[in-house]
Amino acid sequence: MTPEGRNEAYLHKRVEETGGDWRRLKWLGRRGCPDDVIWWPDGKVFFVEVKAPGEKPKKLQLYEHKLMRKTGLTVFVVDGPEAIDAMLEAIRS
């Protein structure tokens, strides 16, 4: 498994442990969009771009994230377990 794949698996495990659910997204005809959508029973929904440790989003990904945020959507970029845990703590508090 790749480093990004390990981060993805960790994200999915932690989301489920906190009572949430997730889906891997397939954006037909649209490149640069986030990898996953995550949500909880209380209606909180977020998009997540998962990267390998130390990796940053590409220019096209940053553009897509900006468009999504401009409409009020929340997009997180995470690159490891610490970032995933911090994101989940911020979401759930």
Phi and psi restraints in degrees (range 20) as a CNS / XPLOR table:
assign (resid 1 and name C) (resid 2 and name N)
       (resid 2 and name CA) (resid 2 and name C) 1.0 -74.1 20.0 2
assign (resid 2 and name N) (resid 2 and name CA)
       (resid 2 and name C) (resid 3 and name N) 1.0 162.0 20.0 2
assign (resid 2 and name C) (resid 3 and name N)
       (resid 3 and name CA) (resid 3 and name C) 1.0 -57.0 20.0 2
assign (resid 3 and name N) (resid 3 and name CA)
       (resid 3 and name C) (resid 4 and name N) 1.0 -40.3 20.0 2
assign (resid 3 and name C) (resid 4 and name N)
       (resid 4 and name CA) (resid 4 and name C) 1.0 -64.5 20.0 2
assign (resid 4 and name N) (resid 4 and name CA)
       (resid 4 and name C) (resid 5 and name N) 1.0 -40.1 20.0 2
assign (resid 4 and name C) (resid 5 and name N)
       (resid 5 and name CA) (resid 5 and name C) 1.0 -62.9 20.0 2
assign (resid 5 and name N) (resid 5 and name CA)
       (resid 5 and name C) (resid 6 and name N) 1.0 -38.1 20.0 2
assign (resid 5 and name C) (resid 6 and name N)
       (resid 6 and name CA) (resid 6 and name C) 1.0 -65.0 20.0 2
assign (resid 6 and name N) (resid 6 and name CA)
       (resid 6 and name C) (resid 7 and name N) 1.0 -40.5 20.0 2
assign (resid 6 and name C) (resid 7 and name N)
       (resid 7 and name CA) (resid 7 and name C) 1.0 -64.7 20.0 2
assign (resid 7 and name N) (resid 7 and name CA)
       (resid 7 and name C) (resid 8 and name N) 1.0 -40.5 20.0 2
assign (resid 7 and name C) (resid 8 and name N)
       (resid 8 and name CA) (resid 8 and name C) 1.0 -61.2 20.0 2
assign (resid 8 and name N) (resid 8 and name CA)
       (resid 8 and name C) (resid 9 and name N) 1.0 -46.7 20.0 2
assign (resid 8 and name C) (resid 9 and name N)
       (resid 9 and name CA) (resid 9 and name C) 1.0 -62.8 20.0 2
assign (resid 9 and name N) (resid 9 and name CA)
       (resid 9 and name C) (resid 10 and name N) 1.0 -40.6 20.0 2
assign (resid 9 and name C) (resid 10 and name N)
       (resid 10 and name CA) (resid 10 and name C) 1.0 -64.3 20.0 2
assign (resid 10 and name N) (resid 10 and name CA)
       (resid 10 and name C) (resid 11 and name N) 1.0 -43.7 20.0 2
assign (resid 10 and name C) (resid 11 and name N)
       (resid 11 and name CA) (resid 11 and name C) 1.0 -57.0 20.0 2
assign (resid 11 and name N) (resid 11 and name CA)
       (resid 11 and name C) (resid 12 and name N) 1.0 -49.9 20.0 2
assign (resid 11 and name C) (resid 12 and name N)
       (resid 12 and name CA) (resid 12 and name C) 1.0 -61.1 20.0 2
assign (resid 12 and name N) (resid 12 and name CA)
       (resid 12 and name C) (resid 13 and name N) 1.0 -42.9 20.0 2
assign (resid 12 and name C) (resid 13 and name N)
       (resid 13 and name CA) (resid 13 and name C) 1.0 -61.7 20.0 2
assign (resid 13 and name N) (resid 13 and name CA)
       (resid 13 and name C) (resid 14 and name N) 1.0 -47.3 20.0 2
assign (resid 13 and name C) (resid 14 and name N)
       (resid 14 and name CA) (resid 14 and name C) 1.0 -67.8 20.0 2
assign (resid 14 and name N) (resid 14 and name CA)
       (resid 14 and name C) (resid 15 and name N) 1.0 -38.7 20.0 2
assign (resid 14 and name C) (resid 15 and name N)
       (resid 15 and name CA) (resid 15 and name C) 1.0 -61.1 20.0 2
assign (resid 15 and name N) (resid 15 and name CA)
       (resid 15 and name C) (resid 16 and name N) 1.0 -45.9 20.0 2
assign (resid 15 and name C) (resid 16 and name N)
       (resid 16 and name CA) (resid 16 and name C) 1.0 -63.7 20.0 2
assign (resid 16 and name N) (resid 16 and name CA)
       (resid 16 and name C) (resid 17 and name N) 1.0 -38.6 20.0 2
assign (resid 16 and name C) (resid 17 and name N)
       (resid 17 and name CA) (resid 17 and name C) 1.0 -63.4 20.0 2
assign (resid 17 and name N) (resid 17 and name CA)
       (resid 17 and name C) (resid 18 and name N) 1.0 -28.3 20.0 2
assign (resid 17 and name C) (resid 18 and name N)
       (resid 18 and name CA) (resid 18 and name C) 1.0 -94.3 20.0 2
assign (resid 18 and name N) (resid 18 and name CA)
       (resid 18 and name C) (resid 19 and name N) 1.0 11.2 20.0 2
assign (resid 18 and name C) (resid 19 and name N)
       (resid 19 and name CA) (resid 19 and name C) 1.0 88.6 20.0 2
assign (resid 19 and name N) (resid 19 and name CA)
       (resid 19 and name C) (resid 20 and name N) 1.0 8.3 20.0 2
assign (resid 19 and name C) (resid 20 and name N)
       (resid 20 and name CA) (resid 20 and name C) 1.0 -96.2 20.0 2
assign (resid 20 and name N) (resid 20 and name CA)
       (resid 20 and name C) (resid 21 and name N) 1.0 -178.4 20.0 2
assign (resid 20 and name C) (resid 21 and name N)
       (resid 21 and name CA) (resid 21 and name C) 1.0 -138.8 20.0 2
assign (resid 21 and name N) (resid 21 and name CA)
       (resid 21 and name C) (resid 22 and name N) 1.0 168.7 20.0 2
assign (resid 21 and name C) (resid 22 and name N)
       (resid 22 and name CA) (resid 22 and name C) 1.0 -152.4 20.0 2
assign (resid 22 and name N) (resid 22 and name CA)
       (resid 22 and name C) (resid 23 and name N) 1.0 160.0 20.0 2
assign (resid 22 and name C) (resid 23 and name N)
       (resid 23 and name CA) (resid 23 and name C) 1.0 -141.5 20.0 2
assign (resid 23 and name N) (resid 23 and name CA)
       (resid 23 and name C) (resid 24 and name N) 1.0 139.1 20.0 2
assign (resid 23 and name C) (resid 24 and name N)
       (resid 24 and name CA) (resid 24 and name C) 1.0 -77.4 20.0 2
assign (resid 24 and name N) (resid 24 and name CA)
       (resid 24 and name C) (resid 25 and name N) 1.0 129.9 20.0 2
assign (resid 24 and name C) (resid 25 and name N)
       (resid 25 and name CA) (resid 25 and name C) 1.0 -93.2 20.0 2
assign (resid 25 and name N) (resid 25 and name CA)
       (resid 25 and name C) (resid 26 and name N) 1.0 142.3 20.0 2
assign (resid 25 and name C) (resid 26 and name N)
       (resid 26 and name CA) (resid 26 and name C) 1.0 -122.4 20.0 2
assign (resid 26 and name N) (resid 26 and name CA)
       (resid 26 and name C) (resid 27 and name N) 1.0 106.0 20.0 2
assign (resid 26 and name C) (resid 27 and name N)
       (resid 27 and name CA) (resid 27 and name C) 1.0 -93.7 20.0 2
assign (resid 27 and name N) (resid 27 and name CA)
       (resid 27 and name C) (resid 28 and name N) 1.0 96.2 20.0 2
assign (resid 27 and name C) (resid 28 and name N)
       (resid 28 and name CA) (resid 28 and name C) 1.0 -68.8 20.0 2
assign (resid 28 and name N) (resid 28 and name CA)
       (resid 28 and name C) (resid 29 and name N) 1.0 124.6 20.0 2
assign (resid 28 and name C) (resid 29 and name N)
       (resid 29 and name CA) (resid 29 and name C) 1.0 75.0 20.0 2
assign (resid 29 and name N) (resid 29 and name CA)
       (resid 29 and name C) (resid 30 and name N) 1.0 9.6 20.0 2
assign (resid 29 and name C) (resid 30 and name N)
       (resid 30 and name CA) (resid 30 and name C) 1.0 -136.6 20.0 2
assign (resid 30 and name N) (resid 30 and name CA)
       (resid 30 and name C) (resid 31 and name N) 1.0 116.8 20.0 2
assign (resid 30 and name C) (resid 31 and name N)
       (resid 31 and name CA) (resid 31 and name C) 1.0 -101.5 20.0 2
assign (resid 31 and name N) (resid 31 and name CA)
       (resid 31 and name C) (resid 32 and name N) 1.0 153.9 20.0 2
assign (resid 31 and name C) (resid 32 and name N)
       (resid 32 and name CA) (resid 32 and name C) 1.0 91.9 20.0 2
assign (resid 32 and name N) (resid 32 and name CA)
       (resid 32 and name C) (resid 33 and name N) 1.0 -2.9 20.0 2
assign (resid 32 and name C) (resid 33 and name N)
       (resid 33 and name CA) (resid 33 and name C) 1.0 -80.5 20.0 2
assign (resid 33 and name N) (resid 33 and name CA)
       (resid 33 and name C) (resid 34 and name N) 1.0 159.8 20.0 2
assign (resid 33 and name C) (resid 34 and name N)
       (resid 34 and name CA) (resid 34 and name C) 1.0 -58.2 20.0 2
assign (resid 34 and name N) (resid 34 and name CA)
       (resid 34 and name C) (resid 35 and name N) 1.0 156.4 20.0 2
assign (resid 34 and name C) (resid 35 and name N)
       (resid 35 and name CA) (resid 35 and name C) 1.0 -73.9 20.0 2
assign (resid 35 and name N) (resid 35 and name CA)
       (resid 35 and name C) (resid 36 and name N) 1.0 -40.7 20.0 2
assign (resid 35 and name C) (resid 36 and name N)
       (resid 36 and name CA) (resid 36 and name C) 1.0 -134.4 20.0 2
assign (resid 36 and name N) (resid 36 and name CA)
       (resid 36 and name C) (resid 37 and name N) 1.0 155.2 20.0 2
assign (resid 36 and name C) (resid 37 and name N)
       (resid 37 and name CA) (resid 37 and name C) 1.0 -115.2 20.0 2
assign (resid 37 and name N) (resid 37 and name CA)
       (resid 37 and name C) (resid 38 and name N) 1.0 135.4 20.0 2
assign (resid 37 and name C) (resid 38 and name N)
       (resid 38 and name CA) (resid 38 and name C) 1.0 -126.7 20.0 2
assign (resid 38 and name N) (resid 38 and name CA)
       (resid 38 and name C) (resid 39 and name N) 1.0 149.4 20.0 2
assign (resid 38 and name C) (resid 39 and name N)
       (resid 39 and name CA) (resid 39 and name C) 1.0 -155.0 20.0 2
assign (resid 39 and name N) (resid 39 and name CA)
       (resid 39 and name C) (resid 40 and name N) 1.0 164.5 20.0 2
assign (resid 39 and name C) (resid 40 and name N)
       (resid 40 and name CA) (resid 40 and name C) 1.0 -128.0 20.0 2
assign (resid 40 and name N) (resid 40 and name CA)
       (resid 40 and name C) (resid 41 and name N) 1.0 161.2 20.0 2
assign (resid 40 and name C) (resid 41 and name N)
       (resid 41 and name CA) (resid 41 and name C) 1.0 -57.6 20.0 2
assign (resid 41 and name N) (resid 41 and name CA)
       (resid 41 and name C) (resid 42 and name N) 1.0 -21.8 20.0 2
assign (resid 41 and name C) (resid 42 and name N)
       (resid 42 and name CA) (resid 42 and name C) 1.0 -80.0 20.0 2
assign (resid 42 and name N) (resid 42 and name CA)
       (resid 42 and name C) (resid 43 and name N) 1.0 4.3 20.0 2
assign (resid 42 and name C) (resid 43 and name N)
       (resid 43 and name CA) (resid 43 and name C) 1.0 93.4 20.0 2
assign (resid 43 and name N) (resid 43 and name CA)
       (resid 43 and name C) (resid 44 and name N) 1.0 0.6 20.0 2
assign (resid 43 and name C) (resid 44 and name N)
       (resid 44 and name CA) (resid 44 and name C) 1.0 -73.5 20.0 2
assign (resid 44 and name N) (resid 44 and name CA)
       (resid 44 and name C) (resid 45 and name N) 1.0 128.9 20.0 2
assign (resid 44 and name C) (resid 45 and name N)
       (resid 45 and name CA) (resid 45 and name C) 1.0 -131.3 20.0 2
assign (resid 45 and name N) (resid 45 and name CA)
       (resid 45 and name C) (resid 46 and name N) 1.0 134.9 20.0 2
assign (resid 45 and name C) (resid 46 and name N)
       (resid 46 and name CA) (resid 46 and name C) 1.0 -141.4 20.0 2
assign (resid 46 and name N) (resid 46 and name CA)
       (resid 46 and name C) (resid 47 and name N) 1.0 154.8 20.0 2
assign (resid 46 and name C) (resid 47 and name N)
       (resid 47 and name CA) (resid 47 and name C) 1.0 -108.5 20.0 2
assign (resid 47 and name N) (resid 47 and name CA)
       (resid 47 and name C) (resid 48 and name N) 1.0 144.1 20.0 2
assign (resid 47 and name C) (resid 48 and name N)
       (resid 48 and name CA) (resid 48 and name C) 1.0 -133.3 20.0 2
assign (resid 48 and name N) (resid 48 and name CA)
       (resid 48 and name C) (resid 49 and name N) 1.0 129.2 20.0 2
assign (resid 48 and name C) (resid 49 and name N)
       (resid 49 and name CA) (resid 49 and name C) 1.0 -100.8 20.0 2
assign (resid 49 and name N) (resid 49 and name CA)
       (resid 49 and name C) (resid 50 and name N) 1.0 119.3 20.0 2
assign (resid 49 and name C) (resid 50 and name N)
       (resid 50 and name CA) (resid 50 and name C) 1.0 -102.1 20.0 2
assign (resid 50 and name N) (resid 50 and name CA)
       (resid 50 and name C) (resid 51 and name N) 1.0 128.6 20.0 2
assign (resid 50 and name C) (resid 51 and name N)
       (resid 51 and name CA) (resid 51 and name C) 1.0 -122.0 20.0 2
assign (resid 51 and name N) (resid 51 and name CA)
       (resid 51 and name C) (resid 52 and name N) 1.0 164.0 20.0 2
assign (resid 51 and name C) (resid 52 and name N)
       (resid 52 and name CA) (resid 52 and name C) 1.0 -72.5 20.0 2
assign (resid 52 and name N) (resid 52 and name CA)
       (resid 52 and name C) (resid 53 and name N) 1.0 159.0 20.0 2
assign (resid 52 and name C) (resid 53 and name N)
       (resid 53 and name CA) (resid 53 and name C) 1.0 -51.8 20.0 2
assign (resid 53 and name N) (resid 53 and name CA)
       (resid 53 and name C) (resid 54 and name N) 1.0 128.4 20.0 2
assign (resid 53 and name C) (resid 54 and name N)
       (resid 54 and name CA) (resid 54 and name C) 1.0 78.6 20.0 2
assign (resid 54 and name N) (resid 54 and name CA)
       (resid 54 and name C) (resid 55 and name N) 1.0 -6.8 20.0 2
assign (resid 54 and name C) (resid 55 and name N)
       (resid 55 and name CA) (resid 55 and name C) 1.0 -81.6 20.0 2
assign (resid 55 and name N) (resid 55 and name CA)
       (resid 55 and name C) (resid 56 and name N) 1.0 143.6 20.0 2
assign (resid 55 and name C) (resid 56 and name N)
       (resid 56 and name CA) (resid 56 and name C) 1.0 -110.7 20.0 2
assign (resid 56 and name N) (resid 56 and name CA)
       (resid 56 and name C) (resid 57 and name N) 1.0 157.4 20.0 2
assign (resid 56 and name C) (resid 57 and name N)
       (resid 57 and name CA) (resid 57 and name C) 1.0 -63.5 20.0 2
assign (resid 57 and name N) (resid 57 and name CA)
       (resid 57 and name C) (resid 58 and name N) 1.0 148.7 20.0 2
assign (resid 57 and name C) (resid 58 and name N)
       (resid 58 and name CA) (resid 58 and name C) 1.0 -75.9 20.0 2
assign (resid 58 and name N) (resid 58 and name CA)
       (resid 58 and name C) (resid 59 and name N) 1.0 165.6 20.0 2
assign (resid 58 and name C) (resid 59 and name N)
       (resid 59 and name CA) (resid 59 and name C) 1.0 -55.4 20.0 2
assign (resid 59 and name N) (resid 59 and name CA)
       (resid 59 and name C) (resid 60 and name N) 1.0 -45.8 20.0 2
assign (resid 59 and name C) (resid 60 and name N)
       (resid 60 and name CA) (resid 60 and name C) 1.0 -63.5 20.0 2
assign (resid 60 and name N) (resid 60 and name CA)
       (resid 60 and name C) (resid 61 and name N) 1.0 -38.1 20.0 2
assign (resid 60 and name C) (resid 61 and name N)
       (resid 61 and name CA) (resid 61 and name C) 1.0 -64.6 20.0 2
assign (resid 61 and name N) (resid 61 and name CA)
       (resid 61 and name C) (resid 62 and name N) 1.0 -43.7 20.0 2
assign (resid 61 and name C) (resid 62 and name N)
       (resid 62 and name CA) (resid 62 and name C) 1.0 -59.6 20.0 2
assign (resid 62 and name N) (resid 62 and name CA)
       (resid 62 and name C) (resid 63 and name N) 1.0 -39.6 20.0 2
assign (resid 62 and name C) (resid 63 and name N)
       (resid 63 and name CA) (resid 63 and name C) 1.0 -63.1 20.0 2
assign (resid 63 and name N) (resid 63 and name CA)
       (resid 63 and name C) (resid 64 and name N) 1.0 -47.9 20.0 2
assign (resid 63 and name C) (resid 64 and name N)
       (resid 64 and name CA) (resid 64 and name C) 1.0 -63.7 20.0 2
assign (resid 64 and name N) (resid 64 and name CA)
       (resid 64 and name C) (resid 65 and name N) 1.0 -42.2 20.0 2
assign (resid 64 and name C) (resid 65 and name N)
       (resid 65 and name CA) (resid 65 and name C) 1.0 -60.3 20.0 2
assign (resid 65 and name N) (resid 65 and name CA)
       (resid 65 and name C) (resid 66 and name N) 1.0 -41.7 20.0 2
assign (resid 65 and name C) (resid 66 and name N)
       (resid 66 and name CA) (resid 66 and name C) 1.0 -61.8 20.0 2
assign (resid 66 and name N) (resid 66 and name CA)
       (resid 66 and name C) (resid 67 and name N) 1.0 -44.0 20.0 2
assign (resid 66 and name C) (resid 67 and name N)
       (resid 67 and name CA) (resid 67 and name C) 1.0 -61.1 20.0 2
assign (resid 67 and name N) (resid 67 and name CA)
       (resid 67 and name C) (resid 68 and name N) 1.0 -42.7 20.0 2
assign (resid 67 and name C) (resid 68 and name N)
       (resid 68 and name CA) (resid 68 and name C) 1.0 -66.1 20.0 2
assign (resid 68 and name N) (resid 68 and name CA)
       (resid 68 and name C) (resid 69 and name N) 1.0 -45.0 20.0 2
assign (resid 68 and name C) (resid 69 and name N)
       (resid 69 and name CA) (resid 69 and name C) 1.0 -63.6 20.0 2
assign (resid 69 and name N) (resid 69 and name CA)
       (resid 69 and name C) (resid 70 and name N) 1.0 -34.0 20.0 2
assign (resid 69 and name C) (resid 70 and name N)
       (resid 70 and name CA) (resid 70 and name C) 1.0 -61.6 20.0 2
assign (resid 70 and name N) (resid 70 and name CA)
       (resid 70 and name C) (resid 71 and name N) 1.0 -27.1 20.0 2
assign (resid 70 and name C) (resid 71 and name N)
       (resid 71 and name CA) (resid 71 and name C) 1.0 -94.9 20.0 2
assign (resid 71 and name N) (resid 71 and name CA)
       (resid 71 and name C) (resid 72 and name N) 1.0 6.9 20.0 2
assign (resid 71 and name C) (resid 72 and name N)
       (resid 72 and name CA) (resid 72 and name C) 1.0 98.1 20.0 2
assign (resid 72 and name N) (resid 72 and name CA)
       (resid 72 and name C) (resid 73 and name N) 1.0 1.4 20.0 2
assign (resid 72 and name C) (resid 73 and name N)
       (resid 73 and name CA) (resid 73 and name C) 1.0 -80.2 20.0 2
assign (resid 73 and name N) (resid 73 and name CA)
       (resid 73 and name C) (resid 74 and name N) 1.0 153.1 20.0 2
assign (resid 73 and name C) (resid 74 and name N)
       (resid 74 and name CA) (resid 74 and name C) 1.0 -105.7 20.0 2
assign (resid 74 and name N) (resid 74 and name CA)
       (resid 74 and name C) (resid 75 and name N) 1.0 126.1 20.0 2
assign (resid 74 and name C) (resid 75 and name N)
       (resid 75 and name CA) (resid 75 and name C) 1.0 -123.4 20.0 2
assign (resid 75 and name N) (resid 75 and name CA)
       (resid 75 and name C) (resid 76 and name N) 1.0 126.1 20.0 2
assign (resid 75 and name C) (resid 76 and name N)
       (resid 76 and name CA) (resid 76 and name C) 1.0 -107.6 20.0 2
assign (resid 76 and name N) (resid 76 and name CA)
       (resid 76 and name C) (resid 77 and name N) 1.0 148.9 20.0 2
assign (resid 76 and name C) (resid 77 and name N)
       (resid 77 and name CA) (resid 77 and name C) 1.0 -119.4 20.0 2
assign (resid 77 and name N) (resid 77 and name CA)
       (resid 77 and name C) (resid 78 and name N) 1.0 123.4 20.0 2
assign (resid 77 and name C) (resid 78 and name N)
       (resid 78 and name CA) (resid 78 and name C) 1.0 -126.0 20.0 2
assign (resid 78 and name N) (resid 78 and name CA)
       (resid 78 and name C) (resid 79 and name N) 1.0 146.2 20.0 2
assign (resid 78 and name C) (resid 79 and name N)
       (resid 79 and name CA) (resid 79 and name C) 1.0 -131.2 20.0 2
assign (resid 79 and name N) (resid 79 and name CA)
       (resid 79 and name C) (resid 80 and name N) 1.0 17.5 20.0 2
assign (resid 79 and name C) (resid 80 and name N)
       (resid 80 and name CA) (resid 80 and name C) 1.0 173.4 20.0 2
assign (resid 80 and name N) (resid 80 and name CA)
       (resid 80 and name C) (resid 81 and name N) 1.0 172.0 20.0 2
assign (resid 80 and name C) (resid 81 and name N)
       (resid 81 and name CA) (resid 81 and name C) 1.0 -55.2 20.0 2
assign (resid 81 and name N) (resid 81 and name CA)
       (resid 81 and name C) (resid 82 and name N) 1.0 -39.8 20.0 2
assign (resid 81 and name C) (resid 82 and name N)
       (resid 82 and name CA) (resid 82 and name C) 1.0 -63.8 20.0 2
assign (resid 82 and name N) (resid 82 and name CA)
       (resid 82 and name C) (resid 83 and name N) 1.0 -43.7 20.0 2
assign (resid 82 and name C) (resid 83 and name N)
       (resid 83 and name CA) (resid 83 and name C) 1.0 -66.2 20.0 2
assign (resid 83 and name N) (resid 83 and name CA)
       (resid 83 and name C) (resid 84 and name N) 1.0 -38.0 20.0 2
assign (resid 83 and name C) (resid 84 and name N)
       (resid 84 and name CA) (resid 84 and name C) 1.0 -65.1 20.0 2
assign (resid 84 and name N) (resid 84 and name CA)
       (resid 84 and name C) (resid 85 and name N) 1.0 -47.2 20.0 2
assign (resid 84 and name C) (resid 85 and name N)
       (resid 85 and name CA) (resid 85 and name C) 1.0 -62.4 20.0 2
assign (resid 85 and name N) (resid 85 and name CA)
       (resid 85 and name C) (resid 86 and name N) 1.0 -40.7 20.0 2
assign (resid 85 and name C) (resid 86 and name N)
       (resid 86 and name CA) (resid 86 and name C) 1.0 -64.5 20.0 2
assign (resid 86 and name N) (resid 86 and name CA)
       (resid 86 and name C) (resid 87 and name N) 1.0 -40.9 20.0 2
assign (resid 86 and name C) (resid 87 and name N)
       (resid 87 and name CA) (resid 87 and name C) 1.0 -61.9 20.0 2
assign (resid 87 and name N) (resid 87 and name CA)
       (resid 87 and name C) (resid 88 and name N) 1.0 -47.1 20.0 2
assign (resid 87 and name C) (resid 88 and name N)
       (resid 88 and name CA) (resid 88 and name C) 1.0 -63.8 20.0 2
assign (resid 88 and name N) (resid 88 and name CA)
       (resid 88 and name C) (resid 89 and name N) 1.0 -38.7 20.0 2
assign (resid 88 and name C) (resid 89 and name N)
       (resid 89 and name CA) (resid 89 and name C) 1.0 -64.6 20.0 2
assign (resid 89 and name N) (resid 89 and name CA)
       (resid 89 and name C) (resid 90 and name N) 1.0 -42.3 20.0 2
assign (resid 89 and name C) (resid 90 and name N)
       (resid 90 and name CA) (resid 90 and name C) 1.0 -65.6 20.0 2
assign (resid 90 and name N) (resid 90 and name CA)
       (resid 90 and name C) (resid 91 and name N) 1.0 -40.1 20.0 2
assign (resid 90 and name C) (resid 91 and name N)
       (resid 91 and name CA) (resid 91 and name C) 1.0 -67.4 20.0 2
assign (resid 91 and name N) (resid 91 and name CA)
       (resid 91 and name C) (resid 92 and name N) 1.0 -43.8 20.0 2
assign (resid 91 and name C) (resid 92 and name N)
       (resid 92 and name CA) (resid 92 and name C) 1.0 -83.7 20.0 2
assign (resid 92 and name N) (resid 92 and name CA)
       (resid 92 and name C) (resid 93 and name N) 1.0 -9.9 20.0 2
